[in-house]
Amino acid sequence: MENDWKKIKTYTNAVQAEIVKQMLEENGIPAVVLNKQDSSYLFGKIELYVNEASIDVAERLIGEAEGEF
């Protein structure tokens, strides 16, 4: 991953992380989900990354959408 990608959110639910990623992409913000969970026991974190230039818009969109989850 390039250096200009920054982690903006951490999840424990893979589905929720993917929903947020899709919402960001639908709004023109490229996003990457990095799943660091153990595949057998499902402990660990799932990290959401966006380009450094898009952090402010992405955080605002996530904040508006969090009431829906």
Stockholm file with secondary structure:
# STOCKHOLM 1.0

chainA/1-69         MENDWKKIKTYTNAVQAEIVKQMLEENGIPAVVLNKQDSSYLFGKIELYVNEASIDVAERLIGEAEGEF
#=GR chainA/1-69 SS CCTTEEEEEEESCHHHHHHHHHHHHHTTCCEEEEECSCTTTCCSCEEEEEEGGGHHHHHHHHHHHGGGC
#=GC SS_cons        CCTTEEEEEEESCHHHHHHHHHHHHHTTCCEEEEECSCTTTCCSCEEEEEEGGGHHHHHHHHHHHGGGC
//
